[in-house]
Amino acid sequence: MRAPTMNVFKKNESAKPAVEHHPPSSKSTPPGVLFKSMPSWWMTLMAYALAAGFCYLIHQFFLWFPPYLREVFKNLRGLPVSWADIGLFWGERSLTWIALAAALYHNLWQVSTRYQLTSHDIHIETWFPFRRVVSAPYGSVRRVGYQQSPLGLIFDYGHIEIDTGSPSGLLVLLNCPRPKKFISLLQSKVEPILQPHLAPHRRSTDPQ
């Protein structure tokens, strides 16, 4: 927070620390945190919807396929037809469990992941499937951008890409809600660091 011009002069004359008045922070956002959120719930709901649709299609397939499989087993010598029934039973259930496990995996990743913009860095923390913490200072940011699918445009979420010049590649925030606000807050912190020569010009042009 930039102090007014008169307060800066008073600080120099009296050599007393200036007192800054910060607006009261909300209960959900700790002091010093500009942005805090988990990945969008819409993608989790989409994962469960896709899993439900896949389970329905699998069930319909196994209602249609058994007669053909039994005919194959009848024409094969030495293989009992009961094996076909066992394979059909476990095949349908295995595919159903895989679909539900994939949706649950995405759900657990979503609720255990947090994206934060603090007063000094970008902070990403997740606990699933393993604990991972990434912090990138604002001075390391070279380029920022975001992508949104048609659903992302409707429900206001997207993938944010941050280039920090790391050999490991871009820092990506998957399914981040309100990406435009995130980018705006990030740019307000990055620009004074990457282009400090613009700060005096902006102060001189600010209305008194």
Secondary structure as GFF3:
##gff-version 3
##sequence-region A 1 208
A	DSSP	alpha_helix	5	14	.	.	.	ID=ss1
A	DSSP	beta_strand	33	37	.	.	.	ID=ss2
A	DSSP	alpha_helix	41	64	.	.	.	ID=ss3
A	DSSP	alpha_helix	66	75	.	.	.	ID=ss4
A	DSSP	alpha_helix	82	111	.	.	.	ID=ss5
A	DSSP	beta_strand	113	118	.	.	.	ID=ss6
A	DSSP	beta_strand	121	126	.	.	.	ID=ss7
A	DSSP	beta_strand	132	137	.	.	.	ID=ss8
A	DSSP	three_ten_helix	138	140	.	.	.	ID=ss9
A	DSSP	beta_strand	143	147	.	.	.	ID=ss10
A	DSSP	alpha_helix	150	155	.	.	.	ID=ss11
A	DSSP	beta_strand	157	163	.	.	.	ID=ss12
A	DSSP	beta_strand	171	177	.	.	.	ID=ss13
A	DSSP	alpha_helix	179	194	.	.	.	ID=ss14
A	DSSP	alpha_helix	198	205	.	.	.	ID=ss15
###
